[in-house]
């Protein structure tokens, strides 16, 4: 039964009841909300909450309804400690980030998205106070400065954090409902022609020409190419083994060997004799330098070791992201590539060659190291030949022996 904070049960000698309710007034009469619900939580700690109304259906505003709700929650084991929801989003997100089994590259992306686009908007707010409109604000503000694809990724982190908070449980429900993401423009990959790849490679400094040829001839991601060691290449069998990538730290000052992007990225890719000969010629002119580098391919056991990277700077250091950008950009401009076109275009060129010569979606997925065929289709579906004519021919062949239902044309 809700407790009446404003009144006592009995009048004292010579005391008059309050004029408003005709009841004995307490020292708290007229101060704050009148009705108070008292209960003990699962740990036996006494708690209380005040309400302006005693009777009603809304547990957020009515004492009776709240009391009934709390009793049901304590009985069913679904009661939530309201103090837990007071933790700020920034505090909870940091704990969430530390406990996720993210790969190194993903950890970098999560940290950057939180720091730049999420925490400045809702980091200071208590988890229980965040509503859909606040999450929508995160999306809207990020959409002003980054691409729709990146906004979707950042929103995914927010949704995952709130999903975790509900599962623990820290809050009762996630505010990530009804959120509208910015529309994404349909992108059509325009791969390079062989002559363009050659022109691009020739526009690069001689030491780095083989990087472009290797990317176009193997479909490896840029970081996978730059992380190749000599023993990744089987010159006899003409294959390349992808087991690591070169990762640049968030500060941009350190480069290290990290695990590939996804488990499916660990793969063996066949090479043409031309690519193998090109790599051999490159190593003959620019021998691999044995350098000391941190190896984080096993995140639980990082170590520093010597590595023979196929591609390195003239100083014998790994080619960090900023270094490669300074090398690549002048060459890309010289051959007329659109702004913001990176080495990844050579990977697209490799994929387009596979598709043009009839390879299946599954084969392209495996060779590119995509997580699933759906990812491959989402990027390259428009490159597969139109199958309408083949579909028509298949149906015609199926029914070629069935008599025609059409009336015979009459002679005039």
N, C-alpha and C positions, 0 to 999 in steps of 0.2 A: 504494500500500500504506500503510495507516495506520501512523503512527510511535508506537512504545512509549516514552512519556515516563518511565516508571518504571525502565527498564532500559537497560544498555549491552550492546554485543555481546560484549565480552571481560572476563574477570576480570583485575584488576591483581595484581601480585605480592603474595602473602600475604593476598589478599582472599577472603572467604567469600561465596558467593551468598546471596541473601535466602532465608529459610526458607519464605516463602509460595509463591514461584514457582520457586525454585532457579535464579535468573538473577542476573547482576551488577546490583546496585542503583545507580541514578543518584542525584544529589543531590536530585531531585524525587520520589523514591520515596514513595508514599503521600500525596502532596500533589495535590489536585485529581483530575480524571478522567485515566485512564491513557492512552487512545488519542487521538491527534491526527492530523487530516487537514490536509495542507498543499497549497495550490494557488495558481496565479496567475490573477487575474481577466482580463477583456478588456483592461484597461489595462496589464497586466503587473505589477500590484501583488500581492505575496505576501500570502496570507491563511491563517488557520489556525483550526481549531475543535476543541475537545476533547470526547470522549465517554467514558462509563463502559464501554460495551460495544463490542467490535470487530465481532462478526458478528450480523447480524439483518436484518429486512426494513424496519424503520422508520427512514427517513433522519433523523428528529428525535432519535433516541436511539442509533443504531448507526453506527459509523464507516464500515464497508464500504458500507452502503446510501447514506450521505450522499456519500461519495466518488464512487460511481457516478452519483448524481443530478447532482452538480456537473459531472462530465465531460460528461454528456448535455446539460445546459443550456448549457455553454460552446460545445459543438459546434453546437447548434441555434440559438444566439443568444438564448435565453430566460432566461439567467441574470439574477438580480436582485441588485443591490448591497444587502446587508443594512443598510448604513449609511443608505440612503435611507429605509428604513422606520422609522428612529429619530426622524424629524422628528415633532413633535407635531401633533395634529389641528388645533389652533388656528393654528399656523404655516402648515400646508398649506392650510387653509380660507381664510385671508386671501389667499394667493396665488391660489387658485382664484376667490375672489370678485372680485378685481381684474381678472382676465383674461376673465371672462364677458361676453358681449354682452347684458347684461340692460338692459331699459328702466329708466328712472329709478324708476318706481313699484316695479318688481320688486327693484331694488337696495336700496330702503328696507326691503322685506319681508325680504329675505335677511339684511341686517345685523341687523335686530331679532330674527329667529328665532335666529340664531347667538348673539347677545349674551345673550339672556334665557333660552333653553331648551336650547341644544345645548352651547355651550362650557363652561358651569358643570359639566356632567356628564363630558364626554370631552375637553375642550379641552387638558388637561394630559397626556393619554396619547399615547404613540408610536403612529403609524398601524398598525405591524405588531403592536402589542399589543392592539388593540381587537378584541373578539370579539362575536358576535351578542348575548350577554347584556348587553354594555355598550350596544349600540344599543337593545336592548329597554328598558333603564333610562332612556334618553333619552325614549323614547315614553311609558313609564309615568309619569315625573315630569311631563312636559308635560301629559299627560291629566288631571292633578290640578288644573290651573289654567286651561287653555284648552279650546276646543271640539274635538270630534273632527275637524271639517273643518280646523282650524288645525294640529292634530297631524299630519294627513296631509300638509299642505303642508310643515311643518318636516321631517318624515321624508324627504320628497322631496328636500330640499336635502342631507340627510346622504347619501342614496343616490347622488345625483349627484356629490358630492365623492369618495366611495369609487370610483365608476365611473371618474372621471377618474384617480384614483391607480392603478387597475389598468391603464388604457390607456397610461399614460406609459412604462413601468410603474415604479411606486414600490413597490407591494406585489403579491403574487401573486393574491390574490382578495379580494372584498369581504365584509365581515362582515354585510352587509344581506341575510341569508337567513333565512327562517322567522320574520320579525318580525310580531307580531300587533298590529294597530292597533285602537284603540277603535271599537266599533260606532257607526255614525252613525244617529241617529234620522231617520225619514222626515219630511221637512218638506213641508208643503203650504202654498203661498203663498195668503194670503187677501187679495186685492186690495181696494182701497177702492171703495165705491159713489160715483157722481158727487156725491151730497149730502155724503158724508164728505170728499171732496176740497175741496168748497166750504167746509165748516165748518172744515177744517184751515187753508185759506188765510186765512179771515177771522179765525182765532185768531192768526195771525202778525202782527207789526207791519206796517203798511201798505207800508213800503218793500220788504218781502220776500215779499209775497203772490204776486207774479208768479213767484217761484221755484218754488213748489208747482205752480201751473198749468202752467208750462213743462215741468216734469219729467213731469207726468201727461199732457200733451198731445203729448209728443215721444218719451218713453221714454229720454231721455238719462240717463246716470249723474250722480249729484250733482256730481262734480268737473267733468264736461263742461258742465253747466248753469252752474256758477259761473265757468267759464273762457271763456264766450261773449263775443265782441266784437260790436259793432254790425254790422260787415261780414260776420259769419257768417250773418246773417239776410237772405234775399232776400224782401223784402216783396211784390214783384210776383209772383214765381213761388210764393210761400208754401212756402219750404223753409228748412231750417237745415243748415249745413255743419259737421260735427264734425271739427276738425283739431287740437284741443289740449284740455288739461284743466288746471285749477288744482290744483297740488300743494303740499302743506304739507311743509316739511322735517322730518326726524326730530325736531329739537329743538322744532318748533312755532313758531319765531320768524320764519321766512321763508316767503313764498308765492311761487311762480314758475309760469310756464306750461311744462308738459311735454308730451311726445308722448302720444297716446292710449294706452289700456291695451294694445291689440293692433293689428296692422296692419289687421285687419278692423273696428276701431273707427272708422277714418277712413271717413266715410260722409256721405250727404246724405239727410235725413229730411223727408218731406212734412209740412206743418203745415195745420191747419184754419184757416179764415178767423177763427174765434173766437180761436184762439191768437195769430194775427198781430195782430188788433185789440187783444188784451190786452197784447202786447208794445209796441205803438205807444202805448197809453195809459200804460203804465209809464214809457216813455222820455220822454213828454211831462211827466209829473209828477216823475220822477227822472232827469234827463238823465245820460247816460253821462259819467263823469269820465275825462279823459285822465290816466293815471297812468304812472309809470315802473316797469317790472317786468322781471325777468330772464326771457328766453325760452330755454328749453332743449329746444324741439321738435326741434332738430337737436343731439343730444348732443355731436357732434364740433365744433360751432361755436356754443357758447352766446353770447348777446349780451344787452345791456340795451337795451330799446326802449320807446317809448310805446304804450300799449294803451288802447282805449276799451271797458272792460268794461261789459256791460249791467247786471250786478249788483255792487254794492260797498257798503261800509258808509257810514254818514252822514259819516264823516271822509274819504271818498274813497279808502279803502284796500281791497285785495282781501279777500274773505270767507274767512278761514282756517278750517281744520277746527274748532278750538276755539271760534272766534267763532260759527260756524254752530250748533254744538251748544248754545251758550247761547241762541241765538235760537229754535231748533227745539224743544228739550225742553219748555219751558212750554206751547207750543201743542199738542204731541202729548199731553201729560198732560191738557190742558183738554178735548180731544175724546175722551179715553178710549182712545187707542191703547195696545197692550201695551207694557210696558217694553222698551227697547232697539230700538224701531221707529224707523228713520231715514227720511230723504228717499227712500231706495231704494224704499220702498213705493209711491211714485208711479210709478216705472218699472215695477213689477209691474202696476200698474193699467192702464198703457198697453198692456202685453203682453196682459193679459187681454181688453182691448177688441178687439185684433186677432184673437185666437183666437175670441172669441165671434162675430165676424162672418165667420168662415170662412177666414181667411188661413192659408196653408200654413206648415209648420215652417220652410222655407227663407226665406220672406218675413219671418217674425218674427225669425229669426236675423240676417238682413241689416239690418233696421231697428234692432235692438237692438245690433248690433255684436258679437255673440258670435263666438268663434273658430270654432265648428263647430256644426252642427245638434244634435249629441249633447248639447252644453251646454244648448241651448235646451230640449230634451226633458227633461233631468235636472231642470230647474227647473219647467217648466210643463206636463209631460205630463198631469197630472191635470186641467188646465183644458180640454183638448180634449174635445168631446162624445163620449160613449160610442158607438162605431161598431158595436156588436153588431147593432142593428136594421138598419142600412144593409147590413151584411154578409149578414144573412139575406135581405134583399130582393134583393140582387144575385144570390145563388145561385138564389132562386126565379125570378127573371126569366130566368136562364140555362136553366133546365130547364122553363119553363112549357109548352112544346110537346111534352114527353116524356110518353107515356101513363103513367097511374098504375099502379104495381105492386101496389097494395093491393086485396084481394078486395072484390067488391061486397057490400054489406051485404044480408043476407037479410031479407025481410019476416017479421014474427012471425006 
